[in-house]
Amino acid sequence: RQNLHAFRSELEAGIAQMLLSNPSVRADVMKLEAEVAGGLRKPASAVLEALGLIGFGPKA
């Protein structure tokens, strides 16, 4: 169980690293983070939109 959690964290970190190495994805994600920080957007909707940007989840 501990190993599964470690594997999952590692996998998530690797995926995030890969995605954020793409400059246009990074810019879009930073914009979403700013909107959440400014209270303009709920975190859950920002996550869905970010997933949509990279081809997962519902398309915007």
Secondary structure, DSSP 8 states (H G I E B T S, - for coil): -HHHHHHHHHHHHHHHHHHHTSHHHHHHHHHHHHHHHTTSS-HHHHHHHHHHHTT-SS--
